[in-house]
Amino acid sequence: MDAIFNLLQQYRLESYYNQFLQMGVKDEQDFLDGVTDEDLYSLGLSHVEKNRFNNMRTFIQKLSAPQRRVQTVTPPKTSNSFSLWYTYPKCPERKQIKDMDPGQNTVEDLMLRISYLEKVANTQGVCLYTIDGMPLTDDPFFNTWSLKERHIQTGDTVYAIFTSKENLRQAPKMAKQKPYEATGTEVIRCHVMLKVEGYFEVCVDLESDTMATLRQKLSKTSGIPGHVLHQK
């Protein structure tokens, strides 16, 4: 199974594999600069399938963005370039990933990159762990944080486990929060672990506020959903 078929399969477009080959598509870049909206219309893609194709294009753009920047920006010294390693059960040796921006690329981007490189089927997902065994992808919300925010540094090794998407934790539907008054004369400094700049000051009323109220206020201040905030 080649890279083109695997990429189409991830977005449930594999039924158009032969048609794209006949159009002259040879690599991922051809989907960006060689396939037009008229081509999609002639192939008979439905509205939903066109949306999937556009999502696939966005993914390809993320993969190729660092390479395009190299053409217009003086490349950094090799010693300063970001790269990391990954491995998985029965992997003969660690594999390296380059051309990722730790300030821009998210953990979700890293998950997609590994899935793409390993030709993971569309029905499977990937879970990532640190070298110490701490889960990096346990909550979908934190997958939207950048590699820098999750303290993933150049030269680090992450461990991947491939599993059915049915086993992956899904982001819960956000319940509508009851409005509250941001009152209080006392200031509490809260530290959100895993976040680089994770200190937030919250005004509270020590006589009437509860831990639930504090969590709600901290969520409002930090922009982090309340369901992922737990006291330690």
N, C-alpha and C positions, 0 to 999 in steps of 0.2 A: 504494500500500500504506500504510494508516494505521498510527498508532502502536500501536494495540491488536493488530492482526494481526502486526506485526513483533515485538512483545513475546512473543506466544504462540508465534511461530515459533522464537524463540531457545530456548524450552524444549520444542520439539516438541509443542505443544498446539494448533497452528493448525487442526486438524480440528474443534475445538470453537468456532471463531470465531463462526459464525452462531448457535449455541445461546447463547453468552454475550451476543451482541447482543440476542437475543430476550428474555433475562432482564432487559435494561435496562442492561447494562454500557456506560458511555459513556467512561470514562477509567480510568487505572491505579488511582486511589484506590478505585474500585468493587470491585476485586478484594480489597481489604482489609476494607472494611466492608459490602459488599453481597452477597458470595458465601459461603454457609455450607457446612458439611460435608454437610448434607442435599442441597444443590444439586449438589455434586460427585457424590454417590451417584446422584441422579436423572439426571444426564448420562451416567452409566455409565463414569466414569473408573476405570481399573485402579489397582491398588496403586502401580505404578511411576509412572503418570501423576499420581497424587495427590502423590507425593513431588516430582515436577517442579513441580507447581502450588505446593507449599509453598516450594520453592526460589525460585520466581518471586515469591512474596509477600515473602520475605526481602529480595530484591533491591529491590522497590518500597519497602519500609520504609526501606532505606538511602537511597534517593533522596529520600524525603519527610521523613526524620527532622529535618533542619535546619529545614524549613518548620514542622513541628509544634512545635519548641522555641521558635520565634519567638513563638508564641501565649502562652507561659507565662513566657518570660524576656525581660528588657529587651534589645532588639536592640543589638548593638555599633555603634559609630560606623562609618560607611561607610569611613572611611580605614583602619580596623583589620580590616575584613572580608576574608576570604580569597577570592581568585579567581585563576584562571590562564587561559591561552590555549592553543589547540591549532590546528594546521593540518595539511594533508596534500597530496600532489601534486595539482595542478590545482585546489586550493581557492582561490576568488576572493579571500578575505580571512580573517584569523584569526577564530576563534570563541571566545567566552568561556564559561567554566564557573564558576558561583558556588555558594554553599551547600554547600561541602565543608569538613570539619573536618580540617586537616592533621595533627592529633594522633591522630585516630580513623580517618579514611578511608585506605585502603591504595592502593598502585599498582594492585592488581587492581580495586579499586572504580573508579578512574579509567578503566581499560581498559573496564570494563563500561559506565560512563557514556557514553564516547565511542561505543562500539558501539551503544548504545541511541539516542543522538542522531542518529547517521548511518544508522540502520536497516540495520546490517550483517547479512548473512544468517547463519544459524546455522552454516553450514559455514566461515565465515571468522572470523579473530581479528585482533587489533590488536597491533602492535609500536610501542613508544614510544621516542623519542630526545630527548636534550637539544638545546639550540640549537647546541652544539659537536659534535653527532653521536655522543655517547656513548650506547650502548644502556641503556635503563632497565628493559627487560623481558627481558633476555637469559637470565636464570635464574629459573625459577618460584618459587624460594624467596624471592628478594628482592621478588617481587611482593606478598608478604604483609606487607612492611614499610609503615609509614605514610608519607605524603607528607613529613612532617617528617624522618623517619629517612633518607629518600632525598634530602634537601636540596632538595626542590621547594618554592619559596617563592612567596608571593603576587606576581602579576604576571609569573611565568615563562611562557615559551612552550615547549610540547612538540610534537614532530613525530610524526605517526601514519602508519604504513604498514599497509594492510589486506592480509592474505594468507590463503591457505588454512590451516586449522588443522593440516593435515598437515605444514606447513613449520615449525610452532612447536615449540620445544624442550619436551619433557615432563620433569617431575620424575622423576629416577631412583628406583627402589625402594631403600629404605635397607637396606643389608646389615647383618646383625647384627654389631656390633663385638665383638671379643674383649675380655674384661675385662682391666683393667690396674691396677696399684697406683699410686696417686697419690703417689709418693714423689719425693724430691729435696730437696736442701738449698739449691739456688740458685734464685733467683726471676727469671724473665724477664718483662718487660713487653711484651705484644704489642698491636699496634694493628691493628684491623680497619677497613679503609678503607670509606667510605660510611656508616658508622654514627656517629651524633652522639656518643654516649658509647662510643667504640669501643676503650677501653684495658682490657686484662685481664691480671692477673698469674697466671702459671703456675709451679708448682714443678717443677723438672727436675733430672735428674742429668746433668751435662755429660759424664760419662765413658761412660755407657751409652745415654742417650736419643738417638733419631734424629729426623729431621724428621718422619717418619711418627708417631712417638710424640708429638712436640710438637703436631702437628695434631690428634691424637686427644684430648690433654689440653685443648687450646684449645677444641675442639668441645664437650667436656664442660663446661668452665667458662662458655663464652659462650652455649651453646644453639644454636649455628649448625652445621648439618651439615658434616661434614668435607669433602664433595666440592666445596663452594663456597669452601673456604679454600685460598688459594694464596700462596706466599711471594713477596715482591717484594724 
